[in-house]
Amino acid sequence: MTITILGEHISMIRKVVPKPARVYKDELPYIRHHCKSRTVKEHTGRVVSICIKLKNGAIRGWHDTSKMHIDVIKLFDISPEDVADVGWQLENGNYVWSNRKAKMV
């Protein structure tokens, strides 16, 4: 079909519908976070012993991690009044303390 404008023959231009693009899973956008890890390496790791800190600064520990702090106190025959803090020793040699006294039930 042709149309004439002022005597000139012009072909009708149709809108071309583009093919729908296929988006694959690896092409999908994703959020990238550019921030440092919040993991504190000194306080993370495998527990190697359960420890008791005494008021005089001494630390007593037991390498059987299936036991509890009360078992360490009984093993070393420590008075509960002498306990300053309870915690754990990690495989990197650092200690993690709970900052509260063990409850003796």
C-alpha positions, 0 to 999 in steps of 0.5 A, a space after each residue: 500500500 502506498 500513499 502519496 503526499 504532494 504527488 510523491 509515493 511513500 511506502 507505509 512504515 510499520 512499527 517493527 516489534 523487537 524480539 523479546 530478549 531472553 535473560 538467563 539466570 547468570 545475567 540477572 542483577 544482584 546486590 554487591 556489598 562492599 564492606 568489611 567482614 564483621 567477624 572478629 578473628 580473635 573471638 572466633 574459632 573452635 573451643 579447646 577447653 572450658 576455663 575458670 578464672 579465679 580472683 587471684 588471676 589464675 586460670 584453670 581449664 579442662 580440655 573435655 569440651 562436653 563438660 560444663 563449668 561446674 564440672 571444672 570447679 568440682 574437678 579442681 575443688 575450687 570454692 564458688 566464692 573464688 570464681 571471678 569469671 567463666 569462659 572458654 579457650 579457643 584453638 588460637 590461644 585466646 580466651 573468651 570470657 562470659 563476664 558473669 559469675 557461674 551459678 552454682 546450683 
